[in-house]
Amino acid sequence: EIMMYSIVREIVVYLLFVFIIVIISYFSRDENAYWMRRTMQETFLQDFQEIRTTEHFWAWARGTLLDGLHPGQWYNNQPADNIGPLVADKISMLVGYAIIKQLR
């Protein structure tokens, strides 16, 4: 009977621990994380999988990457130059400079 009480107590403590971990991991998420990731993928990862050579990389960097780092035009074809440090989606802010480093 004492052994059974000990086993039941361990199971209850384990289930309580799992429940607390699930609650913490579920409620600490940002509600807009999915939309942010999707926007960044649509903006910067266009044709990224097709990069095979350095020439392809620099063509992607000069095209897609630079276009994504600067806001384009508004819906009425007016330039969006005066809106500050926003990237191409006009919602996300660019914090600091974009730097490409070579790892050796």
Secondary structure, DSSP 4 states (H G I P E B T S, - for coil): -HHHHHHHHHHHHHHHHHHHHHHHHHHTS-TTHHHHHHHHHHHH-TTGGG--SHHHHHHHIIIIIHHHHS--B-TTS-B-TTS-SB-TTSSSBP-S--------
